[in-house]
Amino acid sequence: MRYESTRNNMIQMTAAEAILQGIAPDRGLYVPVEFPKLDVDFWTGLSYEETAYQVLSPFLTEFSEASLRKMIHKAYGHGFEVEEITPLCGIGSMKHLELFHGRTAAFKDMALSILPHLMKGSEDVLMAKEKIMILTATSGDTGKAALEGFAYAEGTSIVVFYPKDGVSEVQKRQMTSQKGYNTFVYGVDGNFDDVQTRVKEIFVDDDVRKTLKDRGIRLSSANSINIGRLLPQIVYYYQAYRMMVDQGEIQYGDEVNFAVPTGNFGNILAGFYAKQMGLPIGRLICASNENKILYDFFKTGVYDGNREFFRTSSPSMDILISSNLERLLYEACGRDPKIVADMMEAFQEKRIFEASEDMKATFADFYGGYCTEEETAQTIERVYRESNELIDPHTAVARKVAEDYQRKVNDFRPMVVVSTASPYKFSRAVYSAIFGESEDHDFELLKRLSDKTNCSVPYSLKDIASRVEIHNKSCAIDEMLAYIFASC
Ligand SMILES: *Cc1c(COP(=O)(O)O)cnc(C)c1O
């Protein structure tokens, strides 16, 4: 299997090369040259690890079966709190696919548990000897999940930049208390888009690459621009479908809709990839918060970044530049890199682009919806009152949009809401939605939320309040590069 850049399909790489590079030299994103077809009808009762092997092996043909199975086992054999890894739970008339039972209590663990192993494996395949420096911009959850994955990993170091005032207290403490001689964490004055844009610039800066190369270091990315991060996310769509069958909700071949709380468009794109591989997925419901740029895009075909940025209770979706949309555009225009390159150039210059009429046919697989802050809080409260379950604000956004979708479109095919974070990662928003505003610190609310609701706190967050802050530096956007060099 080879991978080509969305902006120039003459640039083709093996999986190992694409994973180590992260982003293509022309700033395009790597995509598989074709989607392998994978049936589901013989899959009853497969473990998560086995499903992962079935899904990943056709994409990662350079790795031997034994080495791929070993990587999968290292990633999912421990570190998850429940045996199913991604349990599928009924809440009212919908199923929630819980992707937050891993090391950092958010869905980023699904891919970042395995990415370090894929990178190490890629280095082995290519017999590369450089040290890998992972450079990551985070809206809150990727940072910690990547730190967990790469801390103490031999031959690697990891540098994480997060928007200083754009993450929850729990997210911040998770990152600033990270142990590991090879971990570096910095708060930045700016929002996630500013940070991500700067990181992307640094990635494609030849001078930076050269300076680091002279020091024996290769830069790579743990963001979902890295194809090695995206592929493992296809697995849980297959697993969810299989569990829907096992639970008697559907029969093989029936279509299932998925509602996905969306920011950088990585999670939902993995669902689209699963559909390309033959998984019977009906509609992919793209749920946004008040930063509803994707809702507007699916409605009008215009992606317009010239708009106000809102800070919301679902910060991992406070994004106006959804990087992975580029991969969808590539499919939608019939894999014409020239069209994608032009659109991206337009965006670079004017922060706006428009999709052609032809492309809109592909977008019919998606439905865009959004949820206001008030509706998010109401949904958290209502779900708790009716079903006695706590859901986090990101999941609440998806739930609300899924309910709206069914009502407005009258499509009652079975719905799976993709549940992306533990409610305890966002204890203030969840607590105040149910019990009213509180002056207390987020960590105190975390404990009180658990006492009042009898819902247990994930193992990875139990001692959050007592964790010592190790990383307390912050910087301006234009200082990020200096901090990277200082972290070598
Ligand atoms: C990252 C994240 C999202 C958004 O996922 P994308 O792949 O960036 O669209 C949603 N919810 C949570 C909790 C996240 O951490």
The ligand as a Tripos MOL2 file, in Angstrom:
@<TRIPOS>MOLECULE
LIG
   15    15     1     0     0
SMALL
NO_CHARGES

@<TRIPOS>ATOM
      1 C1        -10.1470   15.8830   19.6230 C.3       1 LIG1
      2 C2        -11.5100   15.7830   20.1970 C.ar      1 LIG1
      3 C3        -12.6500   15.9580   19.3990 C.ar      1 LIG1
      4 C4        -12.5760   16.3190   17.9380 C.3       1 LIG1
      5 O1        -12.0490   15.2780   17.1650 O.3       1 LIG1
      6 P1        -11.4520   15.5880   15.7060 P.3       1 LIG1
      7 O2        -10.8670   14.3250   15.2500 O.co2     1 LIG1
      8 O3        -10.4060   16.6520   15.9290 O.co2     1 LIG1
      9 O4        -12.5740   16.0740   14.8770 O.co2     1 LIG1
     10 C5        -13.8960   15.7950   19.9970 C.ar      1 LIG1
     11 N1        -14.0070   15.5230   21.3100 N.ar      1 LIG1
     12 C6        -12.9350   15.3640   22.0930 C.ar      1 LIG1
     13 C7        -13.1400   15.0870   23.5380 C.3       1 LIG1
     14 C8        -11.6480   15.4760   21.5690 C.ar      1 LIG1
     15 O5        -10.5880   15.3100   22.3640 O.3       1 LIG1
@<TRIPOS>BOND
     1     1     2 1
     2     2     3 ar
     3     2    14 ar
     4     3     4 1
     5     3    10 ar
     6     4     5 1
     7     5     6 1
     8     6     7 2
     9     6     8 1
    10     6     9 1
    11    10    11 ar
    12    11    12 ar
    13    12    13 1
    14    12    14 ar
    15    14    15 1
@<TRIPOS>SUBSTRUCTURE
     1 LIG1         1 GROUP 0 **** ****
